[in-house]
Amino acid sequence: MKKLTLLLFFIGGIAFAQNDTEPLNENNKTLILKLGINAVDSTGEESPLDTFNSDFDQVAFSNPYIIELEYRFSKLFSLGLAASVNKWNKNEGVIDGKLLNKDEIYTAVDLDLKYYFDESLNFLDRYEWLDLYLHGGIGYFKIKESDGTLNFGPGANFWFNESVGLNLSGTAKWALNHGESLYDSNHFQVSAGILFRFNGADADFDDDGIKDSDDKCPKVYGLESLYGCPEEVVVAPKDSDGDGIIDDLDKCPNVKGPRANKGCPFPDSDNDGVLDKDDKCPNVKGPRANKGCPFPDSDNDGILDKDDKCPNVKGTLQNNGCPFKEVKVGDLNSDLNILAHQILFDSSNHTINQQTDPILRQIVQIMKQHPNATFRLEGHTDSMGSEEFNYRLSKDRVMAVRDYLVDNGILSQNLTTEYFGESNPVASNSTKEGRHQNRRVEVIRTK
């Protein structure tokens, strides 16, 4: 008898839906997709509602997925097609009071008619974020054997915005062949899921000719002059620029602007595309990447600091903003080493000649262009004098150069020293010119 009553309810509901007096217009049919989880309780024996006293670990809740596609064809009614899957675990799950000795898989497909009764109740209809419905229909399920069902239950939708919401639903399912076997069981299914609503671009739920996006009362038939609201509900205030801020509160009623600026657009005084509220230099044009300020060029060499490897010293574009070329690792012919050959010392002494000071200052500048580089300083002499004297002299001279560099800002850990005396000549010591070439300091980049 119960099954017959539910079947009549389902058939009558479909007939009633055809006579719904408030259909949605052809441009506003709505699709709703639900993705969620479910639990299936089959611990009762007669009615699905007998299952509410069961323990949670007796219900099917393993791999509990559900997907539903709903077609809302009127304000009051929709059709939903749902597919679900679940599993009872062995030695825990219970069907009609019997403990299962192995895992049992549950699958189901259900076709339900939904009646949104909140649309008929004025005190609920005003809550646009809430939908309440009753649903009933037919289904097919399979545990170990398959059977049909008659379905009935309540549900609710909670909308976060126009497109996304949360659904909670409960469904009592009466098996058509209940009692013929253990698996033809009456059961109760609950589900929860995320909803995705797909309205047409010209959605008009209340069919009053005003798109929902512009309708202040989207669920109630209203007048265009009142922004979609009926006169007895509200007299909509004027919003001339359509920015969502009524003219009485809008400081710029004829120009769209954000609420944060009282309805006026944020200014951009220098027209650089960065609004004054975000612009660190509101009166000077600058790129968004630098918060509206122009990139600086501290040394005025025409190369912006962000691209200038020597931002505080004028340089050339070819040298990336530095005055000297980059010194390569191991390069004996670099500008740095050529300058080092010009370092002069007093005769037979390690005191640096004053004439060499401009040369050393240039060497310091080149090294500062390479703050992370390391350099090897080598000392060499000619063959005049004893070998022991020349070895000591090359050491003293290279240490004098090292001390000068450190005193002028070069990190000591970036410098190493070696001294060779007269052992590595680059020219003949038999001529004055050759001996001059052999008395030298080498500066070579090692890293």
Phi, psi and omega in degrees: 000319179298318182296322180294319179299316180294321180297317178296322178300315181297313180295317179296323179298317179297318180296318179296324180297326181293338181258012178306126187276355182232067179288154173284151180287170188295336182271006188227030173289142188242135172252139179232126178252131179242131175235122184196202181233164181213164173226139183241123182247119181231035184276346178284181181240323182250292183264145174301334182285349177289352189275354188290346180266007183280160173281150185296326183288356178270351184265164177280120179206047175237131187051053192270069187262150176216142175226137182220138173243122184244137178246109180271104185258358174203175179296327187261336191228152173208165175244135179235137176241119186236145173233136182219158178218149181198181180204136168272138177271141182297148180064011174227313182293147181229131174238121181048043175084357182257128178285131184275137180263007174203164179296141177231128180270138178243128172230149182206148171230131185227140175241115186235146169263131181250134178246114181273091187285342179294336179291341181265354183247114186300324184286344176258331186298336182284344179274094187290341181275356186238131170238129175241136184213161167246143181225144178211151181177206183236160180205176179223132177221160179216128171252282170249331174237161182256154180201161175266163180221155164254133190243148174199143177176176179259167176199165180211142174244135176240113187265125176282326177204194183295338189242340187232138179205184180237137178243139170234132185214147174229138184224119171274130183237118177263120179288135182294329182247035182303135177098343181287331174206170181301328188269356172270071193252137166292141182206168182236132182239130174245150181212157175218142182196166176272135181255142174234116185258132182244101176263157174291161181299332180253039184304133180214083190300317184270003174057039179257010178084005180242121182303145181304325181295338179251357187268118179288340177229072190292345181256002182231132178299129183215190184255146180297323181294341180250025178058038175088005180257146175288151185300326183284348181270307184197148170259108187292132177290158184281139176225085190300320185266359175065030181262009177085005179240119184297151186304325182297334182251357186267119179288339177230075189294343182253004179227130181294138177203161182286156178297328182296339178245028175059036175087001178256145176293145176292138182284159173225083191301323184263005177053041179258008179085001177247116183300148183306325182294338179249358188265118178285343177229074189294343182253005179228131181295138177201161182286155178298327182298338179245030176057037175084003179255146175292146177292137183283160173226083192301323184263005177053040178259010178083004179242118183300147183305325183294338179250358187263117179286345176229073190293343183253004179228132179297137180215194181245158179296323181298330181257024178057038176089001180258153182285338183240156177293156177293137177273123180276152177298128175079004184281113180278346182252020179290160175304325182297312184287326177297319176296321182299326179295343183268003177290128183249146177234154173297149186304130178056031185218161178258008177286129182286130179293140183299332180296342184275349187302316177300325178296314181295325179296322177293321178299318178299316180298318180296316180296324180290340172291345184233067188297337182257004182274159173242149185228145175253127177259126180243135177252136181221152177227173171274189186263006179289132183094177182285159180297320180295317179298316182294324178297314180294322181294319179295326178292313182297321182292318181290328177288328177295320178293317179301314182298321178299314182297316180296318180297339182251025167103002177272131183293133182297328181289349178268004183236136170235157183231147172218152182218135189238358182061229182262010191282342183236067179288152175251356179209173182287134177278002182277348179240156179297319180295319180296318179295325178297320179292328183282336176278095190208162169241130177258138174236113187234130178286131182251345180206000000 
